[in-house]
């Protein structure tokens, strides 16, 4: 289970990196990046 969650997080991070390279983001993309930030914070808190 943990490996699949990690894989999803890695895929989300890759997508986030691609979005950050874009000059203009849609509102949906902005919300995704904001949500990704929250997920990363929670993941770090749990895994420290």
VEXPADO-559429 format. One record per residue: residue in one letter; x, y, z of N, C-alpha, C, O, CB in turn; residue number from 1. Coordinates in nm, 4 decimals. Glycine has a CB too. Layout:
// VEXPADO-559429
   rest       n_px       n_py       n_pz      ca_px      ca_py      ca_pz       c_px       c_py       c_pz       o_px       o_py       o_pz      cb_px      cb_py      cb_pz    nr
      a          X          Y          Z          X          Y          Z          X          Y          Z          X          Y          Z          X          Y          Z   NUM
...
END
This chain:
// VEXPADO-559429
   rest       n_px       n_py       n_pz      ca_px      ca_py      ca_pz       c_px       c_py       c_pz       o_px       o_py       o_pz      cb_px      cb_py      cb_pz    nr
      x     0.0834    -0.1200     0.0000     0.0000     0.0000     0.0000     0.0873     0.1255     0.0000     0.0640     0.2184    -0.0775    -0.0946     0.0003     0.1221     1
      x     0.1860     0.1273     0.0861     0.2704     0.2449     0.0966     0.3448     0.2728    -0.0338     0.3620     0.3887    -0.0716     0.3693     0.2280     0.2104     2
      x     0.3890     0.1673    -0.1028     0.4591     0.1851    -0.2298     0.3686     0.2463    -0.3352     0.4135     0.3294    -0.4141     0.5135     0.0520    -0.2794     3
      x     0.2432     0.2071    -0.3380     0.1514     0.2634    -0.4374     0.1235     0.4101    -0.4072     0.1081     0.4903    -0.4993     0.0195     0.1837    -0.4408     4
      x     0.1170     0.4455    -0.2809     0.0972     0.5861    -0.2436     0.2198     0.6668    -0.2839     0.2077     0.7772    -0.3369     0.0703     0.6003    -0.0908     5
      x     0.3368     0.6115    -0.2587     0.4597     0.6802    -0.2985     0.4657     0.6980    -0.4498     0.5077     0.8031    -0.4981     0.5826     0.6027    -0.2496     6
      x     0.4245     0.5973    -0.5241     0.4249     0.6052    -0.6705     0.3292     0.7152    -0.7177     0.3620     0.7914    -0.8087     0.3851     0.4684    -0.7328     7
      x     0.2128     0.7232    -0.6566     0.1174     0.8288    -0.6922     0.1745     0.9666    -0.6615     0.1577     1.0606    -0.7392    -0.0151     0.8091    -0.6173     8
      x     0.2417     0.9775    -0.5484     0.3017     1.1053    -0.5113     0.4109     1.1447    -0.6104     0.4203     1.2612    -0.6492     0.3591     1.0982    -0.3691     9
      x     0.4923     1.0498    -0.6509     0.5977     1.0776    -0.7492     0.5362     1.1219    -0.8814     0.5842     1.2171    -0.9430     0.6867     0.9530    -0.7706    10
      x     0.4315     1.0543    -0.9254     0.3639     1.0934    -1.0499     0.3054     1.2338    -1.0383     0.3133     1.3129    -1.1323     0.2527     0.9927    -1.0850    11
      x     0.2469     1.2643    -0.9233     0.1898     1.3976    -0.9018     0.2997     1.5030    -0.9016     0.2808     1.6124    -0.9548     0.1110     1.4025    -0.7693    12
      x     0.4134     1.4713    -0.8427     0.5256     1.5653    -0.8424     0.5768     1.5911    -0.9835     0.6101     1.7046    -1.0177     0.6390     1.5125    -0.7548    13
      x     0.5832     1.4873    -1.0649     0.6264     1.5036    -1.2043     0.5302     1.5948    -1.2797     0.5721     1.6828    -1.3549     0.6360     1.3665    -1.2747    14
      x     0.4013     1.5725    -1.2586     0.3020     1.6583    -1.3228     0.3157     1.8016    -1.2722     0.3065     1.8966    -1.3500     0.1593     1.6054    -1.2968    15
      x     0.3376     1.8168    -1.1420     0.3570     1.9495    -1.0845     0.4757     2.0210    -1.1463     0.4682     2.1404    -1.1752     0.3757     1.9395    -0.9346    16
      x     0.5852     1.9490    -1.1669     0.7028     2.0087    -1.2309     0.6703     2.0555    -1.3722     0.7129     2.1633    -1.4138     0.8189     1.9082    -1.2341    17
      x     0.5956     1.9750    -1.4453     0.5567     2.0130    -1.5816     0.4701     2.1386    -1.5798     0.4857     2.2269    -1.6640     0.4813     1.8974    -1.6508    18
      x     0.3790     2.1457    -1.4835     0.2913     2.2622    -1.4752     0.3701     2.3883    -1.4411     0.3400     2.4963    -1.4919     0.1818     2.2390    -1.3712    19
      x     0.4704     2.3748    -1.3555     0.5500     2.4912    -1.3169     0.6292     2.5482    -1.4337     0.6691     2.6646    -1.4306     0.6445     2.4544    -1.2045    20
      x     0.6521     2.4677    -1.5359     0.7241     2.5146    -1.6541     0.6349     2.5958    -1.7478     0.6843     2.6682    -1.8343     0.7829     2.3965    -1.7289    21
      x     0.5039     2.5834    -1.7302     0.4109     2.6574    -1.8157     0.4093     2.8045    -1.7751     0.4284     2.8379    -1.6582     0.2681     2.5970    -1.8071    22
      x     0.3867     2.8905    -1.8716     0.3800     3.0335    -1.8425     0.2451     3.0728    -1.7847     0.2374     3.1605    -1.6986     0.4078     3.1142    -1.9680    23
      x     0.1387     3.0083    -1.8316     0.0036     3.0413    -1.7864    -0.0640     2.9134    -1.7394    -0.0633     2.8119    -1.8091    -0.0793     3.1099    -1.8998    24
      x    -0.1224     2.9198    -1.6201    -0.1920     2.8041    -1.5643    -0.3416     2.8305    -1.5592    -0.3856     2.9432    -1.5365    -0.1385     2.7707    -1.4238    25
      x    -0.4182     2.7256    -1.5805    -0.5626     2.7367    -1.5624    -0.5919     2.7360    -1.4126    -0.5050     2.7027    -1.3321    -0.6385     2.6204    -1.6357    26
      x    -0.7116     2.7719    -1.3763    -0.7506     2.7689    -1.2349    -0.7405     2.6274    -1.1797    -0.6987     2.6071    -1.0657    -0.8940     2.8229    -1.2167    27
      x    -0.7784     2.5311    -1.2603    -0.7715     2.3910    -1.2168    -0.6268     2.3498    -1.1894    -0.5991     2.2807    -1.0913    -0.8340     2.2982    -1.3234    28
      x    -0.5353     2.3920    -1.2758    -0.3944     2.3598    -1.2556    -0.3398     2.4278    -1.1304    -0.2609     2.3687    -1.0568    -0.3124     2.4011    -1.3779    29
      x    -0.3814     2.5512    -1.1065    -0.3393     2.6220    -0.9851    -0.3889     2.5495    -0.8605    -0.3145     2.5341    -0.7636    -0.3914     2.7671    -0.9862    30
      x    -0.5133     2.5053    -0.8629    -0.5688     2.4314    -0.7482    -0.4941     2.3003    -0.7275    -0.4696     2.2596    -0.6139    -0.7193     2.4036    -0.7688    31
      x    -0.4581     2.2344    -0.8371    -0.3816     2.1103    -0.8264    -0.2490     2.1359    -0.7557    -0.2113     2.0609    -0.6656    -0.3571     2.0493    -0.9659    32
      x    -0.1784     2.2406    -0.7956    -0.0497     2.2709    -0.7337    -0.0659     2.3063    -0.5861     0.0165     2.2670    -0.5035     0.0190     2.3855    -0.8076    33
      x    -0.1713     2.3800    -0.5526    -0.1971     2.4130    -0.4127    -0.2255     2.2867    -0.3324    -0.1757     2.2709    -0.2209    -0.3148     2.5110    -0.4011    34
      x    -0.3044     2.1984    -0.3886    -0.3351     2.0719    -0.3212    -0.2096     1.9868    -0.3070    -0.1894     1.9217    -0.2045    -0.4432     1.9942    -0.3982    35
      x    -0.1267     1.9875    -0.4084    -0.0027     1.9104    -0.4043     0.0876     1.9607    -0.2919     0.1515     1.8809    -0.2233     0.0706     1.9186    -0.5396    36
      x     0.0930     2.0913    -0.2729     0.1710     2.1472    -0.1623     0.1218     2.0943    -0.0281     0.2017     2.0581     0.0584     0.1640     2.3004    -0.1639    37
      x    -0.0094     2.0899    -0.0116    -0.0672     2.0405     0.1136    -0.0364     1.8927     0.1340    -0.0048     1.8501     0.2451    -0.2185     2.0631     0.1150    38
      x    -0.0458     1.8151     0.0272    -0.0163     1.6715     0.0362     0.1297     1.6503     0.0747     0.1603     1.5646     0.1576    -0.0474     1.6005    -0.0981    39
      x     0.2190     1.7271     0.0155     0.3620     1.7146     0.0474     0.3863     1.7469     0.1943     0.4602     1.6755     0.2620     0.4468     1.8078    -0.0427    40
      x     0.3252     1.8535     0.2439     0.3404     1.8902     0.3849     0.2925     1.7779     0.4758     0.3596     1.7436     0.5732     0.2632     2.0192     0.4155    41
      x     0.1778     1.7213     0.4446     0.1232     1.6133     0.5267     0.2109     1.4890     0.5177     0.2339     1.4221     0.6184    -0.0201     1.5800     0.4834    42
      x     0.2595     1.4581     0.3992     0.3448     1.3404     0.3801     0.4731     1.3552     0.4626     0.5168     1.2610     0.5287     0.3789     1.3210     0.2293    43
      x     0.5325     1.4749     0.4577     0.6548     1.4983     0.5337     0.6296     1.4865     0.6836     0.7123     1.4316     0.7565     0.7122     1.6360     0.5007    44
      x     0.5165     1.5376     0.7296     0.4844     1.5312     0.8723     0.4690     1.3865     0.9187     0.5108     1.3520     1.0292     0.3560     1.6099     0.9017    45
      x     0.4104     1.3040     0.8367     0.3866     1.1643     0.8728     0.5154     1.0828     0.8651     0.5350     0.9900     0.9437     0.2800     1.1029     0.7814    46
      x     0.6018     1.1163     0.7723     0.7198     1.0337     0.7463     0.8493     1.0878     0.8055     0.9572     1.0458     0.7638     0.7370     1.0178     0.6001    47
      x     0.8419     1.1779     0.8994     0.9643     1.2283     0.9638     0.9877     1.1596     1.0942     1.0858     1.1889     1.1627     0.9570     1.3783     0.9857    48
END
